[in-house]
Amino acid sequence: MSYRDFINWFSTTPVGSWIAKTFASKVDPALYKLSGGRFTSTGPLTIPQLTLITTGRKSGKPRVVQLGYTEDGDDVLVIASNFGGTNHPAWSYNLDANPEAKIRLGAAEKDVAATRLTDSEKAILWPKIENTIPQMKSYVKRTDRNIKVYRLKERTS
């Protein structure tokens, strides 16, 4: 088993998901930024990742989260899987309330606008998402909720 396969598998286990939620979620955005997008707490990236900076829907403060993503043309798709949890992640509610956000992709920071995919759009793109982020195959089995997918399109001035 390769390092990439091991990390991707481990992140789907209960222990791996717990570590990601409690530890990696706090340190990965900083490690990603310091390394110019080359490293997180697991070392070299095993899936494409970005840092998403939303505006808190209640606080109005910047909220930062590290996410896997899938490219779709010039846009990126982020998946509100929450490790297959029963609730949608907080960042998805922030995007629903205010779709203007920022992403850090490697060393570059971009302003983006988010739109939530319809179920039919998501169905077309889901095989591509699972191919890019293999953990999604496990996460979708863990939950009965409709996992949200957002298209992030770069905003131009």
C-alpha positions as CSV (number, residue, x, y, z in Angstrom):
1,M,0.0,0.0,0.0
2,S,1.4,3.4,-1.0
3,Y,1.7,6.3,1.5
4,R,-1.1,8.1,-0.4
5,D,-3.4,5.1,-0.2
6,F,-2.6,4.6,3.5
7,I,-3.4,8.2,4.4
8,N,-6.5,8.3,2.3
9,W,-7.7,5.0,3.9
10,F,-6.8,6.0,7.4
11,S,-8.7,9.3,7.1
12,T,-11.9,7.3,6.6
13,T,-11.5,5.3,9.8
14,P,-13.2,6.5,13.1
15,V,-9.7,7.3,14.6
16,G,-8.5,9.0,11.4
17,S,-11.7,11.1,11.1
18,W,-11.4,12.1,14.8
19,I,-7.8,13.2,14.3
20,A,-8.7,15.2,11.3
21,K,-11.6,16.9,13.1
22,T,-9.8,17.7,16.3
23,F,-6.2,18.2,15.3
24,A,-5.6,18.5,11.6
25,S,-8.5,21.0,11.2
26,K,-6.7,23.4,13.5
27,V,-3.1,23.1,12.1
28,D,-3.5,22.2,8.4
29,P,-4.5,25.7,7.2
30,A,-1.3,27.1,8.8
31,L,1.0,24.3,7.5
32,Y,-0.5,24.6,4.1
33,K,0.1,28.4,4.0
34,L,3.6,28.1,5.4
35,S,4.6,25.4,2.8
36,G,3.0,27.2,-0.1
37,G,0.4,24.5,-0.4
38,R,2.7,21.5,-0.4
39,F,2.2,20.1,3.1
40,T,-0.4,19.5,5.8
41,S,-0.2,17.5,9.1
42,T,0.0,14.2,7.1
43,G,3.0,15.4,5.1
44,P,2.8,15.8,1.3
45,L,-0.7,16.2,-0.1
46,T,-2.5,13.0,-1.0
47,I,-5.5,14.7,-2.5
48,P,-5.8,18.2,-4.0
49,Q,-6.4,20.7,-1.2
50,L,-7.2,24.3,-0.6
51,T,-7.9,26.6,2.3
52,L,-11.4,28.1,2.2
53,I,-12.0,31.4,4.1
54,T,-15.7,32.2,4.6
55,T,-17.4,34.8,6.6
56,G,-19.2,33.5,9.7
57,R,-22.9,33.8,9.2
58,K,-23.5,34.8,12.9
59,S,-20.2,36.3,13.9
60,G,-19.2,38.1,10.7
61,K,-15.6,36.9,11.4
62,P,-13.4,35.1,8.9
63,R,-13.6,31.3,9.3
64,V,-10.8,29.1,7.9
65,V,-11.1,25.4,6.9
66,Q,-8.8,23.1,4.9
67,L,-10.7,21.0,2.3
68,G,-10.1,18.6,-0.5
69,Y,-11.3,19.8,-3.9
70,T,-12.0,18.6,-7.4
71,E,-11.2,20.8,-10.5
72,D,-14.0,21.4,-13.0
73,G,-12.6,23.5,-15.8
74,D,-11.4,26.8,-14.3
75,D,-13.6,26.2,-11.2
76,V,-13.1,24.1,-8.1
77,L,-15.7,21.9,-6.4
78,V,-15.7,21.6,-2.6
79,I,-17.8,18.9,-0.9
80,A,-19.6,19.4,2.4
81,S,-19.1,15.8,3.5
82,N,-18.2,16.5,7.2
83,F,-16.5,13.1,7.1
84,G,-19.9,11.5,6.5
85,G,-21.3,13.1,9.7
86,T,-25.0,13.6,10.3
87,N,-24.8,17.4,10.1
88,H,-23.5,19.6,7.3
89,P,-20.3,21.4,8.2
90,A,-20.4,25.0,9.5
91,W,-18.6,26.3,6.5
92,S,-21.4,25.2,4.2
93,Y,-23.9,27.3,6.2
94,N,-21.5,30.2,5.9
95,L,-21.4,29.9,2.1
96,D,-25.2,29.6,2.0
97,A,-25.5,32.8,3.9
98,N,-22.7,34.7,2.0
99,P,-21.4,33.0,-1.1
100,E,-18.4,35.4,-1.4
101,A,-15.3,33.8,0.0
102,K,-11.6,33.4,-0.5
103,I,-9.5,30.4,-1.3
104,R,-5.8,29.7,-0.9
105,L,-4.7,27.4,-3.7
106,G,-1.1,26.6,-3.3
107,A,0.6,30.0,-2.6
108,A,-2.1,32.0,-4.4
109,E,-5.1,33.6,-2.8
110,K,-8.3,34.2,-4.9
111,D,-11.7,35.8,-4.3
112,V,-14.4,33.3,-5.3
113,A,-18.2,33.1,-5.5
114,A,-19.9,29.9,-4.4
115,T,-22.9,28.3,-5.9
116,R,-24.5,25.1,-4.6
117,L,-24.9,22.4,-7.3
118,T,-28.3,21.0,-8.0
119,D,-28.8,17.3,-7.4
120,S,-28.6,16.6,-11.1
121,E,-25.4,18.6,-11.5
122,K,-23.9,16.8,-8.5
123,A,-24.9,13.4,-10.0
124,I,-23.0,14.1,-13.2
125,L,-19.9,15.3,-11.3
126,W,-19.9,12.8,-8.5
127,P,-17.8,10.1,-10.2
128,K,-15.1,12.7,-10.9
129,I,-15.3,13.8,-7.2
130,E,-14.9,10.2,-6.0
131,N,-12.0,9.7,-8.3
132,T,-10.2,12.8,-7.0
133,I,-11.2,12.4,-3.4
134,P,-11.5,8.6,-2.7
135,Q,-12.6,9.2,0.9
136,M,-16.0,10.3,-0.5
137,K,-16.9,6.7,-1.2
138,S,-16.8,6.0,2.5
139,Y,-18.3,9.3,3.7
140,V,-21.4,9.0,1.5
141,K,-22.1,5.6,3.0
142,R,-22.0,7.0,6.6
143,T,-24.8,9.5,6.2
144,D,-28.4,9.7,5.0
145,R,-28.2,13.5,4.4
146,N,-27.8,15.0,0.9
147,I,-24.2,16.0,0.9
148,K,-23.8,19.6,-0.5
149,V,-21.3,20.3,-3.3
150,Y,-20.3,23.9,-4.1
151,R,-18.8,25.3,-7.3
152,L,-16.2,28.1,-6.5
153,K,-15.7,30.4,-9.4
154,E,-13.0,33.1,-9.3
155,R,-14.4,36.6,-9.0
156,T,-13.0,39.3,-11.2
157,S,-12.9,42.9,-10.1
